[in-house]
Amino acid sequence: MLKRARLVREKRDTALSKWLDLARWLSALAVLVRHIGDKYAGTIWALPAEDRSLPFYGFQFLSGFSHQAVMVFFVLSGFLIGTRHYDELASGQSGKIAGYLIRRFARLWAVVIPALLLAAALDSIGSQWLGGLESGFYPRHMILNREGIGTLACNAVFLQTLACRQFGTNLALWSLANEAIYYLLFPLVILGWQKRGSLSGALALVTVIGALLLASIIQTEGSSIGIYMAVWLSGVVAGRLGKKSPLGIGLSAGLFLIWLLGWRLSGLYNSFRIDSWQLIANDLCLAALLANLLWAMRSRHMAHAPPFPAFSRFMAGFSFSLYAIHVPLYMLLGALYNRLGLTVPFTGDGLQQLCLLLLSLLLILAISALFARLTERQTGRWQHALCFLATSAGLMGKQRSRETG
């Protein structure tokens, strides 16, 4: 009986993992589609109606999910962290907390630092050698005011939107400041929850609230660090709830998709500022519905994995790299197209425009997959290096360092 229960649980967890892979790469793709569509095609109204093909309308429709995709990233991040690391952080042992931070920041730095160096090279080639700055394709303020070793270092320690702007053209890096702060504050959130009613718990919660308020006040752009930690924590809750979800997987998925598609079809996202309360309220509802779906998938029997799981695993394996480098990549490609006589934003026949968009997407996906072999697949090396530094500084014992590495 116990063996059968274990097999059912393993099958359910495997299916959930495959669905998470699917969600990760689709979300990264949604961000890419939106950004490249804005730069290469402009708005749907910029093209004459007679030049708009049905596939082009489909592309424009899909490009409207990028903001929601970032919310999905936040919830999935909290879900995975809450599932994997909550118990070790709840122990309160400094070595385990140090190990958790090493794993989290090794994951970030393994991609972000190479991505920043690559962005510096790509922005320089595109803006100078390919004439992107002279032609106006590269915004002058991004090249002249956001380059330099100081901005690069600021982004490397995840202070973009707080103490500096995103490096070069890579505006997508704003969300990594949110992620890094959530990673840092999560151990204090657990302490505050476990020790609620005590002085240490109160101090932990006051520290968290104070840090979030300060970050939100000085933040210059992006989704509010303070408010959107609730989105991230909704994923943690979904990964920790012990009871079975009262809603089935099908109903939970239906509610999430109805909300997601309803807001896209309404077009309201196009009229709300990123810091508007209407958008924030919608994002909190979307996060709650996704967290409920993850809870249902984790706590109930789920026999079916999504189709083509091997493909989803491959795509998810470079989704972070794709997110980190897609902006400087499509900027470089755009400058190259202009140099070759293909005006960007694309003009002319809608089908021809769509083919160029798809070609650009495939090129960026291929380059990101190759880039991931040098970044995401090397995360273990970054962990070993950080463990060595932490051990040398006396932050971790040698035994714990070996376990973490």
Helices and strands as residue ranges (DSSP letters): H 2-40, G 44-46, G 49-51, H 54-62, G 63-65, H 66-90, H 94-124, I 125-129, H 132-135, H 140-145, H 149-156, G 171-173, H 174-194, H 199-218, H 225-240, H 249-266, G 268-271, H 277-299, H 309-316, H 319-339, H 350-374, G 376-378, H 379-392, H 398-404
